[in-house]
């Protein structure tokens, strides 16, 4: 195992994942943008706000954090995925029993690659969820899961039913 700066890690990879608080997205992208040419950039960013009522999705000028990333780094292919897997689940503190990873993007090859990455992480292939603009619905869904998890003291996830078994 070795460490590297964000930019060096992106330079050495075919894909990059942005999994930062929304407030840090712009600064993070400015640092790695030169290294993203021709690469797939996976956005896990959830632009959320929190108030006395609880979590909620933020209204963004570009529609979603993923769409904002695509506007900022046109030389990369942005795909939105992994928004609704909790950090504790991804770190192995809670099991990935049968959660699905929803994947939104405009490039079919990039979406397929991220669906396979989801299989490597969760044991289940990702579910192609449509165009990148649908990240506008995907990102704030995390606020609902946070509320469920708080109410039930759980690590809930999503499973899409009715799909063909071999997808």
C-alpha positions in Angstrom: 0.0 0.0 0.0 1.3 3.5 -0.8 0.1 7.0 -0.6 -0.1 9.7 -3.3 -1.5 13.1 -3.8 -5.0 13.2 -5.4 -3.5 14.4 -8.7 -0.8 11.7 -8.8 -3.4 9.0 -8.0 -5.6 10.2 -10.9 -2.6 10.3 -13.2 -1.9 6.6 -12.4 -5.5 5.4 -12.9 -8.0 4.9 -15.6 -10.9 6.1 -13.4 -11.2 8.6 -10.6 -13.8 8.8 -7.8 -14.8 12.1 -6.3 -16.2 11.3 -2.8 -16.0 14.6 -1.0 -18.5 16.9 0.7 -20.1 19.1 -1.9 -18.4 22.2 -0.5 -15.0 20.7 -1.3 -15.9 19.5 -4.9 -14.7 22.6 -6.8 -11.3 22.7 -5.0 -10.8 19.0 -5.5 -11.6 19.2 -9.2 -9.3 22.2 -9.7 -6.5 20.1 -8.3 -7.1 17.0 -10.4 -8.6 18.4 -13.6 -5.4 18.4 -15.7 -5.0 14.6 -15.1 -8.6 13.7 -16.0 -8.3 13.9 -19.8 -9.9 10.8 -21.4 -10.7 9.2 -18.0 -13.9 8.2 -16.3 -14.7 10.4 -13.3 -17.2 8.9 -10.9 -19.2 11.4 -8.8 -20.3 10.1 -5.4 -20.9 13.7 -4.2 -24.2 14.3 -2.4 -25.1 18.0 -2.2 -27.0 17.9 1.1 -28.1 20.5 3.6 -29.1 19.9 7.2 -31.5 21.9 9.3 -33.8 21.4 12.3 -36.1 19.2 10.2 -33.3 17.0 9.0 -31.3 16.3 5.8 -32.4 17.6 2.4 -31.1 18.0 -1.1 -29.7 21.3 -2.2 -30.8 23.1 -5.4 -27.8 23.5 -7.7 -27.5 25.7 -10.8 -26.2 22.8 -12.9 -28.9 20.5 -11.6 -26.6 18.1 -9.8 -23.0 17.8 -8.5 -22.3 15.3 -11.3 -23.5 17.7 -14.0 -21.4 20.4 -12.5 -18.4 18.2 -12.7 -19.1 17.4 -16.3 -19.3 21.1 -17.1 -16.0 21.7 -15.3 -14.1 18.8 -16.9 -15.4 18.3 -20.4 -12.3 16.4 -21.3 -13.4 13.6 -18.9 -16.5 11.4 -18.8 -18.6 11.8 -15.7 -20.7 9.1 -14.3 -22.8 9.4 -11.1 -22.8 6.3 -8.8 -22.4 5.0 -5.2 -24.3 7.9 -3.7 -26.5 5.7 -1.5 -24.0 3.3 -0.1 -23.1 4.5 3.4 -19.5 5.2 4.3 -19.7 2.5 7.0 -20.9 0.0 4.4 -18.1 0.9 2.0 -15.5 0.6 4.8 -16.8 -2.9 5.6 -18.3 -1.9 9.0 -21.8 -3.0 7.8 -22.4 -5.8 5.3 -23.3 -5.2 1.7 -26.0 -7.9 1.6 -28.0 -7.2 -1.4 -27.8 -3.5 -2.2 -27.8 -2.2 -5.7 -25.6 0.7 -7.0 -27.5 3.0 -9.3 -25.3 4.4 -12.1 -26.2 7.4 -14.3 -24.2 8.6 -17.2 -24.4 9.6 -20.9 -21.6 7.3 -22.2 -22.7 3.6 -22.4 -19.1 2.3 -22.1 -18.4 4.4 -19.1 -21.6 3.3 -17.4 -20.8 -0.4 -18.1 -17.3 0.1 -16.6 -18.8 1.6 -13.5 -21.4 -1.1 -13.3 -18.6 -3.7 -13.3 -16.8 -1.7 -10.6 -19.9 -1.9 -8.5 -19.8 -5.7 -8.9 -16.3 -5.7 -7.6 -17.3 -3.7 -4.6 -20.7 -5.0 -3.8 -20.8 -8.4 -5.4 -23.7 -7.2 -7.6 -23.4 -5.4 -10.9 -24.5 -1.8 -10.9 -27.9 -0.9 -12.3 -27.7 1.5 -15.3 -30.2 4.2 -14.2 -30.3 6.5 -17.2 -28.7 9.7 -18.3 -26.4 11.9 -16.2 -29.1 14.4 -15.7 -30.9 11.8 -13.5 -28.2 12.4 -10.9 -30.5 15.3 -10.0 -32.8 12.7 -8.4 -30.1 10.2 -7.3 -28.0 12.6 -5.2 -30.7 13.9 -2.9 -32.1 10.4 -2.4 -29.3 10.0 0.1 -31.1 12.4 2.4 -34.0 10.0 2.6 -31.7 7.1 3.4 -30.0 9.2 6.2 -33.5 9.9 7.7 -34.4 6.2 7.5 -31.1 5.2 9.1 -31.5 7.7 11.9 -35.1 6.6 12.6 -34.3 2.8 12.6 -30.6 3.0 13.8 -29.7 1.0 10.6 -27.6 1.0 7.5 -30.3 0.8 4.9 -29.7 0.6 1.2 -31.6 0.1 -2.0 -32.4 -2.9 -4.1 -34.0 -2.7 -7.5 -36.4 -5.6 -8.1 -37.8 -7.1 -11.3 -34.5 -7.0 -13.3 -33.4 -10.0 -15.4 -31.3 -12.4 -13.3 -28.2 -12.2 -15.7 -28.5 -8.5 -16.4 
